[in-house]
Amino acid sequence: MMEAGKSRADWLTSVQSLLSTVVIAVLVIAFVVQAFQIPSESMERTLLIGDYLLVDKLSYGGGSWDDRILPYQPVRRGDIVVFHYPVHPSQHFVKRVVGVPGDRVRLVNRQVQVNGIFLNEPYVVHRSPIHDMFRDEFPRGGVVPQMEAQWWLQMKKLVEDGELIVPEGNYFVLGDNRDESLDSRYWGFVPRENIIGRPLLIYWSLRSAGDDVAFSSAPGDKLYHFAYAVSHIFQMTRWNRTFHLVK
């Protein structure tokens, strides 16, 4: 009888321990870190398609935490941030902050100038040989089809002497892959409340199966590539990027 009672007590202890672990994991995911996958090439070479990130949600936690209890840092120029896309907030984007509130921003021949000084951006990639007036001389380049109409109307009110003034509570962001990034040039500022956090590290990075196998339109193609990815998971993992800190 005593053994049965002890067994039951041990079982309850195990269940309680498991539940505690689950609760802690849920709290960590909800308030401390969040997993995020890079879906596009807009941040190459800093972040690649197939990189899986852990996003630090505490660094900029001023909106959710009392800074007397848990100090947080302000969003700074040069920071990489993950945020809710202002046009469709259900989507998550990752870009680099170029302009903070009060900054005067413009691009001159592809180089970013903030408050009259050109930024040193060794991480930026330019792949297009074509000079695009809108993209490379922003905000002096007029209107393009990719530009959000509402942003065009707002932007006109914030441009002085060929410079865009970043309003209070907002940030101007660009992708490191400047010629292939739909960013603040096309849809506007990121409100402070949209910012989720900053990428902390790449915990896994996976090359596309298409890098190894030619794609075809044959029936069952998706199933084939899924099976290939599963069976070649170690070969497709970018081991040199695993547990790589994001800077």
Secondary structure as the mmCIF struct_conf table of DSSP 4:
data_model
#
loop_
_struct_conf.conf_type_id
_struct_conf.id
_struct_conf.beg_label_comp_id
_struct_conf.beg_label_asym_id
_struct_conf.beg_label_seq_id
_struct_conf.end_label_comp_id
_struct_conf.end_label_asym_id
_struct_conf.end_label_seq_id
HELX_RH_AL_P HELX_RH_AL_P1 MET A 2 LEU A 27
HELX_RH_PI_P HELX_RH_PI_P1 VAL A 28 VAL A 32
STRN STRN1 VAL A 33 GLN A 37
BEND BEND1 SER A 40 GLU A 41
TURN_TY1_P TURN_TY1_P1 SER A 42 THR A 46
BEND BEND2 LEU A 47 LEU A 47
TURN_TY1_P TURN_TY1_P2 ILE A 49 GLY A 50
STRN STRN2 ASP A 51 ASP A 56
BEND BEND3 LYS A 57 LEU A 58
TURN_TY1_P TURN_TY1_P3 SER A 59 TYR A 60
HELX_RH_3T_P HELX_RH_3T_P1 GLY A 61 GLY A 63
TURN_TY1_P TURN_TY1_P4 SER A 64 SER A 64
BEND BEND4 TRP A 65 TRP A 65
TURN_TY1_P TURN_TY1_P5 ASP A 67 ILE A 69
BEND BEND5 LEU A 70 LEU A 70
HELX_LH_PP_P HELX_LH_PP_P1 GLN A 73 VAL A 75
TURN_TY1_P TURN_TY1_P6 ARG A 77 GLY A 78
STRN STRN3 ILE A 80 HIS A 84
BEND BEND6 PRO A 86 HIS A 88
TURN_TY1_P TURN_TY1_P7 PRO A 89 SER A 90
BEND BEND7 GLN A 91 GLN A 91
STRN STRN4 HIS A 92 GLY A 99
TURN_TY1_P TURN_TY1_P8 PRO A 101 GLY A 102
STRN STRN5 ARG A 104 VAL A 108
TURN_TY1_P TURN_TY1_P9 ASN A 109 ARG A 110
STRN STRN6 GLN A 111 VAL A 114
TURN_TY1_P TURN_TY1_P10 ASN A 115 GLY A 116
STRN STRN7 ILE A 117 PHE A 118
TURN_TY1_P TURN_TY1_P11 PRO A 122 TYR A 123
STRN STRN8 VAL A 125 VAL A 125
BEND BEND8 ILE A 130 ILE A 130
HELX_RH_AL_P HELX_RH_AL_P2 MET A 133 ASP A 136
BEND BEND9 GLU A 137 GLU A 137
TURN_TY1_P TURN_TY1_P12 PHE A 138 PRO A 139
BEND BEND10 ARG A 140 GLY A 141
TURN_TY1_P TURN_TY1_P13 PRO A 145 GLN A 146
BEND BEND11 MET A 147 MET A 147
HELX_RH_AL_P HELX_RH_AL_P3 ALA A 149 LYS A 156
TURN_TY1_P TURN_TY1_P14 LYS A 157 LEU A 158
STRN STRN9 VAL A 159 GLU A 160
TURN_TY1_P TURN_TY1_P15 ASP A 161 GLY A 162
STRN STRN10 GLU A 163 ILE A 165
HELX_LH_PP_P HELX_LH_PP_P2 VAL A 166 PRO A 167
TURN_TY1_P TURN_TY1_P16 GLU A 168 GLY A 169
STRN STRN11 ASN A 170 LEU A 174
BEND BEND12 ASP A 176 ASP A 176
STRN STRN12 ASN A 177 ASN A 177
HELX_RH_3T_P HELX_RH_3T_P2 ARG A 178 GLU A 180
HELX_RH_AL_P HELX_RH_AL_P4 SER A 184 TRP A 187
STRN STRN13 VAL A 190 PRO A 191
HELX_RH_3T_P HELX_RH_3T_P3 ARG A 192 ASN A 194
STRN STRN14 ILE A 195 SER A 205
STRN STRN15 LEU A 206 LEU A 206
HELX_RH_3T_P HELX_RH_3T_P4 ALA A 209 ASP A 211
TURN_TY1_P TURN_TY1_P17 ASP A 212 ASP A 212
BEND BEND13 VAL A 213 VAL A 213
BEND BEND14 ALA A 218 ALA A 218
TURN_TY1_P TURN_TY1_P18 PRO A 219 GLY A 220
HELX_RH_AL_P HELX_RH_AL_P5 ASP A 221 SER A 231
TURN_TY1_P TURN_TY1_P19 HIS A 232 HIS A 232
HELX_RH_AL_P HELX_RH_AL_P6 ILE A 233 MET A 236
STRN STRN16 THR A 237 THR A 237
HELX_RH_3T_P HELX_RH_3T_P5 TRP A 239 ARG A 241
TURN_TY1_P TURN_TY1_P20 THR A 242 PHE A 243
STRN STRN17 HIS A 244 LEU A 245
HELX_LH_PP_P HELX_LH_PP_P3 VAL A 246 VAL A 246
#
